[in-house]
Amino acid sequence: MKPKTQAGRTTSSELFGALLRHFRIRAGMTQDQLAGVLPVDRSLVGHFEAGTRTPDRKHVEVFDALLGADGLLLEMWETIDWAAAQPKHPDWFKRRAEMDAKLTALREYQNQVMPGLLQTEAYARALFQQKSLSEDEVEQLVRARLSRQERFLVSNGPLLICVIDESALRTVVGGPRVMRDQCAHLLSVGRQSNIRVQVAPARHAHLVRPNTPMSLITLPDGRDWLYSESLDSGHFSSHPAVIARHAQDYDVLRADALSAVESAALIRDVMEGYGQHELPRSQRGDVAQVQLQRQQRRQLRRGGPRISRRRSRA
């Protein structure tokens, strides 16, 4: 559901998004094609059109010229009070959101759910709907979460490295279709030059996993911060010894986790597994067998026994 005002009317950002979509369709372009021009991730264009993200002026200038809007898109963008339309973060999270808006590098570990910066809109909404919140509160929190992602989805965005525990991939949030699309999103953003996604596999018992999710934040002034969360509260530390200890734990975990390429293969297998739920029951067994064979081949390549073969002599 799209964000609405308290009176249920369409917001200014939605009107801008609808106009952008109109000119894009008139120009015969897809969201993928328009995203490739900027360049940004396709999902960002989708959020612009849905009115859930605030486009930069430079984006609007490109849209206006490319889509032949004759200045109409830029004129409308300038009349909207985007500051008033900005989503509101929970009070306890505002400091972290401010850091996300200016940091130069972020290293994260998540062992419960997908990292907020890599969540799809549907996944984030399903998470918030699990809480005792009103529909308006859910929409406000979803918009706030998505607003943090924009600067990471551009090709020259800040460095973002996420190590995700395999359990987060397999814990179903919102149903199989939401999870399938979430996995596809991880694969898409993981191909960007500034983003790396790695998985800490469940089968590796030797991995030393942090007890809680954590973020290692580097700001433009070179200062580092450690951020972690408990229920409805955020915790920061800038103590060098504390950061050094957790940074070492993170780097060892990342080194022992699957590589980005291996992680993508695992994510793809999990995604295909969620896709099975939409197939007729008679076809699910065949797909599962193919996935099992793929997993076995990868395990052999990574560390299975080497079988010597005698070559025949001419």
Phi, psi and omega per residue, in radians:
M1 nan 2.441 -3.122
K2 -1.418 2.690 3.141
P3 -1.194 2.413 3.132
K4 -2.189 2.843 3.009
T5 -1.332 3.034 -3.135
Q6 -1.085 -0.486 3.121
A7 -1.454 -0.014 3.104
G8 1.478 0.147 -3.107
R9 -1.526 2.820 3.111
T10 -1.210 2.406 -3.121
T11 -1.418 2.892 3.119
S12 -1.105 -0.668 3.141
S13 -1.146 -0.579 3.079
E14 -1.199 -0.674 3.111
L15 -1.108 -0.735 3.089
F16 -1.079 -0.770 3.136
G17 -1.076 -0.704 3.119
A18 -1.129 -0.671 3.112
L19 -1.172 -0.722 3.085
L20 -1.042 -0.777 3.131
R21 -1.091 -0.697 3.119
H22 -1.034 -0.848 -3.125
F23 -1.196 -0.598 3.119
R24 -1.135 -0.804 3.141
I25 -1.140 -0.704 3.123
R26 -1.080 -0.576 3.130
A27 -1.418 -0.091 3.116
G28 1.297 0.503 -3.117
M29 -1.913 2.575 3.025
T30 -1.583 2.928 3.073
Q31 -1.093 -0.649 3.110
D32 -1.064 -0.774 -3.124
Q33 -1.143 -0.721 3.140
L34 -1.182 -0.689 3.117
A35 -1.118 -0.617 -3.110
G36 -1.174 -0.411 -3.125
V37 -1.299 -0.582 -2.998
L38 -1.152 -0.888 -0.189
P39 -1.617 2.518 3.049
V40 -2.446 3.002 3.048
D41 -1.199 2.515 -3.106
R42 -0.978 -0.621 -3.100
S43 -1.061 -0.497 3.141
L44 -1.180 -0.708 3.068
V45 -1.087 -0.697 3.096
G46 -1.055 -0.679 3.117
H47 -1.227 -0.633 3.057
F48 -1.030 -0.789 -3.098
E49 -1.238 -0.486 3.111
A50 -1.456 -0.175 -3.137
G51 1.387 0.294 -3.117
T52 -1.721 -0.051 3.087
R53 -2.331 2.664 3.095
T54 -1.725 1.991 3.134
P55 -1.298 2.578 3.029
D56 -1.253 2.774 3.122
R57 -1.049 -0.688 -3.129
K58 -1.102 -0.602 3.068
H59 -1.110 -0.791 -3.093
V60 -1.131 -0.675 3.107
E61 -1.073 -0.706 3.098
V62 -1.150 -0.800 3.135
F63 -1.014 -0.806 -3.062
D64 -1.076 -0.823 -3.117
A65 -1.223 -0.757 -3.052
L66 -1.217 -0.652 -3.046
L67 -1.647 0.031 3.100
G68 1.157 0.745 -3.094
A69 -1.501 -0.049 3.076
D70 0.956 0.668 3.075
G71 1.483 -0.083 -3.069
L72 -1.186 -0.723 3.135
L73 -1.108 -0.772 -3.131
L74 -1.162 -0.675 3.135
E75 -1.111 -0.745 3.137
M76 -1.187 -0.702 3.135
W77 -1.032 -0.676 -3.104
E78 -1.259 -0.402 -3.104
T79 -1.520 -0.259 -3.096
I80 -1.448 2.361 3.050
D81 -1.441 1.461 -3.059
W82 -1.160 -0.506 3.126
A83 -1.097 -0.723 3.128
A84 -1.209 -0.462 -3.109
A85 -1.480 -0.095 -3.104
Q86 -1.125 2.416 3.126
P87 -1.190 2.676 -3.115
K88 -1.829 2.233 3.086
H89 -1.513 2.703 3.008
P90 -0.993 2.571 -3.071
D91 -0.947 -0.707 -3.066
W92 -1.266 -0.242 -3.086
F93 -1.822 -0.109 -3.025
K94 -1.036 -0.698 -3.115
R95 -1.115 -0.704 3.111
R96 -1.152 -0.731 3.119
A97 -1.073 -0.661 3.101
E98 -1.124 -0.646 3.092
M99 -1.177 -0.712 3.122
D100 -1.049 -0.532 -3.089
A101 -1.305 -0.221 -3.095
K102 -2.364 -0.128 -3.094
L103 -1.079 2.761 3.111
T104 -1.851 -0.336 3.113
A105 -2.705 2.520 -3.126
L106 -2.481 2.194 3.055
R107 -2.055 2.180 -3.033
E108 -2.224 2.645 2.956
Y109 -2.237 2.324 -3.136
Q110 -2.342 2.186 -3.094
N111 -2.069 0.094 -3.083
Q112 -2.076 -0.982 3.115
V113 -2.303 3.068 3.107
M114 -1.107 2.551 3.076
P115 -1.002 2.411 -3.087
G116 -0.989 -0.596 -3.119
L117 -1.275 -0.194 -3.128
L118 -2.061 0.203 -3.130
Q119 -1.429 2.510 2.987
T120 -1.355 2.884 3.124
E121 -1.073 -0.759 -3.103
A122 -1.140 -0.694 3.131
Y123 -1.134 -0.820 -3.141
A124 -1.074 -0.737 -3.137
R125 -1.104 -0.743 3.134
A126 -1.083 -0.651 3.105
L127 -1.095 -0.839 -3.092
F128 -1.222 -0.496 3.127
Q129 -1.224 -0.249 3.079
Q130 -1.308 -0.243 -3.131
K131 -1.666 2.901 -3.141
S132 -1.472 1.314 -3.087
L133 -2.187 2.695 3.043
S134 -1.324 2.898 3.132
E135 -1.077 -0.696 3.124
D136 -1.141 -0.680 3.123
E137 -1.148 -0.697 3.104
V138 -1.083 -0.813 -3.122
E139 -1.102 -0.676 3.131
Q140 -1.133 -0.733 3.138
L141 -1.202 -0.648 3.098
V142 -1.107 -0.815 3.135
R143 -1.074 -0.698 3.133
A144 -1.116 -0.735 -3.141
R145 -1.152 -0.760 -3.131
L146 -1.169 -0.543 -3.108
S147 -1.128 -0.457 -3.142
R148 -1.279 -0.342 -2.978
Q149 -1.440 -0.408 -2.902
E150 -0.940 -0.843 -3.045
R151 -1.237 -0.282 3.102
F152 -1.515 -0.304 -3.044
L153 -1.563 -0.093 3.066
V154 -1.518 2.752 -3.011
S155 -1.122 -0.517 -3.137
N156 -1.812 0.468 -3.117
G157 -1.242 2.993 -3.137
P158 -1.155 2.741 3.140
L159 -1.133 2.279 3.115
L160 -2.345 1.976 3.105
I161 -2.045 2.128 -3.112
C162 -2.111 2.185 2.964
V163 -1.805 2.088 -3.060
I164 -1.978 2.248 3.058
D165 -1.188 2.476 -3.101
E166 -0.993 -0.517 -3.133
S167 -1.054 -0.555 3.109
A168 -1.168 -0.543 3.099
L169 -1.249 -0.531 -3.005
R170 -1.762 -0.148 3.046
T171 -1.411 1.995 -3.016
V172 -1.333 2.152 3.076
V173 -2.139 2.047 3.084
G174 1.429 -0.039 3.119
G175 1.852 2.914 -3.077
P176 -1.026 -0.686 -3.101
R177 -1.165 -0.725 3.097
V178 -1.075 -0.746 -3.134
M179 -1.184 -0.672 3.097
R180 -1.076 -0.806 3.137
D181 -1.168 -0.596 3.100
Q182 -1.138 -0.751 3.096
C183 -1.102 -0.722 3.117
A184 -1.084 -0.626 3.113
H185 -1.163 -0.710 3.091
L186 -1.045 -0.736 3.131
L187 -1.128 -0.674 -3.105
S188 -1.181 -0.918 -3.082
V189 -1.241 -0.453 3.126
G190 -1.160 -0.230 3.102
R191 -1.525 -0.124 3.106
Q192 -1.274 2.637 -3.066
S193 -1.177 -0.422 -3.071
N194 -1.753 0.007 -3.074
I195 -2.178 2.326 3.029
R196 -2.273 2.323 3.122
V197 -2.072 2.163 3.106
Q198 -2.199 2.600 -3.098
V199 -1.974 2.335 2.993
A200 -1.582 1.805 -2.990
P201 -1.228 2.571 -3.107
A202 -1.185 -0.508 -3.029
R203 -1.340 -0.225 -3.133
H204 -1.535 1.624 -3.077
A205 -1.203 -0.372 -3.074
H206 -1.385 -0.185 -3.131
L207 -1.110 2.335 3.058
V208 -1.667 1.850 -3.033
R209 -1.775 2.354 3.052
P210 -1.021 2.662 -3.101
N211 -1.268 -0.466 -3.099
T212 -2.373 2.791 3.016
P213 -1.043 2.605 3.123
M214 -2.640 2.762 3.119
S215 -2.306 2.333 3.040
L216 -1.888 2.001 -2.964
I217 -1.944 2.286 3.036
T218 -1.992 2.153 -3.112
L219 -1.669 2.887 -3.098
P220 -1.018 -0.483 3.138
D221 -1.420 0.062 3.107
G222 1.572 -0.115 3.136
R223 -1.309 2.508 3.113
D224 -1.908 2.547 3.108
W225 -2.325 2.576 2.994
L226 -1.879 2.290 3.136
Y227 -2.211 2.362 3.033
S228 -2.495 2.919 -3.081
E229 -2.264 2.597 2.882
S230 -2.115 -2.921 -3.114
L231 -1.112 1.999 3.060
D232 0.963 0.638 3.034
S233 -2.770 2.585 3.121
G234 -1.983 2.596 -3.083
H235 -2.226 2.259 -3.120
F236 -2.049 2.585 3.007
S237 -2.540 2.376 3.054
S238 -2.063 0.202 -3.127
H239 -1.194 2.132 -3.061
P240 -0.954 -0.728 -3.099
A241 -1.176 -0.698 3.124
V242 -1.133 -0.792 -3.141
I243 -1.131 -0.729 -3.131
A244 -1.073 -0.705 -3.118
R245 -1.148 -0.808 -3.111
H246 -1.283 -0.570 3.083
A247 -1.118 -0.681 3.105
Q248 -1.146 -0.759 3.092
D249 -1.039 -0.730 -3.125
Y250 -1.146 -0.784 -3.102
D251 -1.132 -0.666 3.092
V252 -1.158 -0.747 3.108
L253 -1.063 -0.781 -3.122
R254 -1.115 -0.655 3.129
A255 -1.166 -0.611 -3.111
D256 -1.495 -0.277 3.124
A257 -1.283 3.023 3.077
L258 -1.129 2.594 3.054
S259 -1.160 2.956 3.131
A260 -1.049 -0.690 3.138
V261 -1.177 -0.822 3.116
E262 -1.116 -0.654 3.120
S263 -1.112 -0.728 3.127
A264 -1.069 -0.667 3.128
A265 -1.139 -0.726 3.112
L266 -1.158 -0.768 3.111
I267 -1.040 -0.689 3.132
R268 -1.126 -0.698 3.096
D269 -1.112 -0.761 3.117
V270 -1.097 -0.726 3.126
M271 -1.061 -0.772 3.131
E272 -1.135 -0.566 3.084
G273 -1.112 -0.722 3.077
Y274 -1.158 -0.581 3.115
G275 -1.142 -0.427 3.130
Q276 -1.064 -0.532 -3.073
H277 -1.131 -0.293 3.131
E278 -1.702 -0.005 3.115
L279 -1.592 2.728 2.989
P280 -1.004 2.544 -3.074
R281 -0.980 -0.558 -3.091
S282 -1.180 -0.368 -3.096
Q283 -1.685 -0.189 -3.010
R284 -1.195 -0.628 -3.108
G285 -1.110 -0.707 3.138
D286 -1.115 -0.761 -3.140
V287 -1.133 -0.719 3.133
A288 -1.092 -0.657 3.127
Q289 -1.146 -0.702 3.102
V290 -1.090 -0.747 3.131
Q291 -1.107 -0.721 3.134
L292 -1.079 -0.735 3.129
Q293 -1.117 -0.677 3.104
R294 -1.107 -0.789 -3.138
Q295 -1.077 -0.728 -3.137
Q296 -1.133 -0.691 3.112
R297 -1.123 -0.708 -3.138
R298 -1.167 -0.701 3.118
Q299 -1.094 -0.670 3.098
L300 -1.150 -0.700 3.137
R301 -1.161 -0.600 -3.071
R302 -1.386 -0.488 -3.085
G303 -3.074 0.312 -3.130
G304 -1.329 2.992 -3.123
P305 -1.140 2.440 3.093
R306 -1.561 2.252 -3.098
I307 -1.859 2.028 -3.134
S308 -1.345 2.452 -3.141
R309 -2.138 2.284 -3.130
R310 -1.418 2.193 3.132
R311 -1.553 2.430 3.104
S312 -1.299 2.475 3.129
R313 -1.580 2.543 3.139
A314 -1.203 nan nan
